[in-house]
Amino acid sequence: MRWPDLSKFLTACVVACAAAFPTPYARAADETRLPGLKSRQIYLVEDKSGTVLLAQNENQAFPPASLAKLMTMDLVFEALKQGEVTADTTYRVSENAWRKGGAPSGTTTMFAALRSEIRLEDLIRGVIIHNANDACIILAEGLSGSEARFAERMSARARDLGLTRSLFGNATGLPSEESRSTARDLVELARHIYHQYPDYYRLYAQPDFEWNKIFQRNKNPLLSLGMGIDGLGAGYAEGSGFAAVASVERDGTRLFLALGGLQSDKDRQDEARRVLDWALSSFTTRVLFQPGEAIGQASVYGGDRHAIDLVAREAVDVYVPSRNAERLSGRIVYRWPLRAPVAEGQQVGVLKIFEGERPLKEVPLYAAAPVGQGSLVSRATDALLELALFWL
C-alpha cells in the first residue's frame, strides 16, 4: 500500500534536485511529539526502516556508566567472529581485576577468584547477565594486555562504527573523566550488536546465570517490565542520572531506545514503558518506493545524457503514526553539478524524508544507469549552462 500523498512526495523530491548545495535540514525545536518526557536525552528508532520516532538532545554527551559494557562486548564478539579467540579460551584473574572489579571493589561482580582461570564464554555471561566489572577487566587484560590499551581499542572501534561522539576510558563504565557517549551513538551500537552478533545478542534476555555455585539474576531492570524487552542494559552515573538502552520486538516491529538523565530507577522504568508502549501502539509501516524504482533524477553535466534516474537498493519505508499523520515530504540531496562519467550503481546522493518538519530518515540513492562522457559540443554547452546558473 502506497502513502496517499505519494505524488506530492515525489514532486517535492524532484524539485529539490535543482538545489546546488542544499543546506542541512533543521529540526523543529524540542520536537518530541510525546509530551511530559522526563529524560534529558532520548533517542528512539524503528529498526527496519531506520525511522527516528523520538529525538531530544540525542547528540548531547553524558557518562555511559555501565552502558560502556556494550562496546566492551562488541570488541569481544568481534574477536570471536574473526577467530582471534574461542568460547573456550581461558583468562587468568589478575590482582588488578580482582581488586578493581571483584569482591573487594563493592561493585557488581561475578566473584572471580584471584589467580583462577575462567573461560571466555563464562566471562561474557558475567558481563551481560551479572553486569560484572571483574569480568570486563579480565577480558580487557586478556585481549589487549591491559585495560588502558583495551579502552583505546574501544574508542577506535567507536570511530570505525561511525560513533563519533563516543570515547571510553575503561572497559567497565566505572567513573572516568574520558568516558562519554550519546543516546544516538548508544542506539546505533545496540543495533550493530543485534544485527552482527544475533547468537550472542540472545544472552541479553537470559534471566539468570549460575557460575561457580553462585546464582545471580539478570541485573537489567527493564527486563522485568513484562512487555517483551530483550536487552540491553542500564547504568547510573553521579551527576548525570539514570540511563538505559532497550530493545523490544512485537509483531515484527523492533524498536531501539536510549534514555539518559533520569532521576531514579523508577523514572527510568516508567519512561521506558511509556515510550515503547506509545511507539508500538501508535505507528504503522508505510512503503514509499520499491527497490530499483525511480525516485527522482539528478542532472548530469558533460555526459552523453543530461539526467539519470536515482534509485534505492532496498524498499524505502517509514514508520509513521497510524492516525492523523502529517504529510510526508522528501528532498534529494547531491553535490551539484554531477559530472560525467557516472557508473551504474554509483551512490550519488541521499533521499531525506520528513513528516511535517520532523526528519524521519535518510536513504542512499544510486545511479540507475551509466552516463558516459558527452561530445565536445555537449560538454561545452553544459559548461556554459553551469556558468550561467552560477551568476544567477
Buried (B, 14 or more C-beta within 10 A) or exposed (E): EEBEBEEBBBBBBBEBBEEEEBEEEEBEEEEBBBEEBBBBBBBBBBBBBBBBBBBBBBEBBBBBBBBBBBBBBBBBBBBBEEEEBEEEBBBBBBEBBBBBBBBEBEBBBBBBEBEEEBBBBBBBBBBBBBBBBBBBBBBBBBBBEEBEEBBBBBBEBBEEBEBEBBBBBBBBBBEBEEBBBBBBBBBBBBBBBBEBBEEBBEBBBBEEBEBEEEEBEBBBBBBEBEBEBBBBBBBBBEEBBBBBBBBBBBEEBBBBBBBBBBEEBEBBBBBBBBBBBBBBEBBEBBEBBEEBEBBBBBBBBBBBBBBBBBBBEEBBBBBBEEEEBBEBBBBBBBEBBBBBBBEEEEEBBBBBBBBBEBBBBBBEBBBBEBBEEBEEEBBEBBEEBBEEEEEE
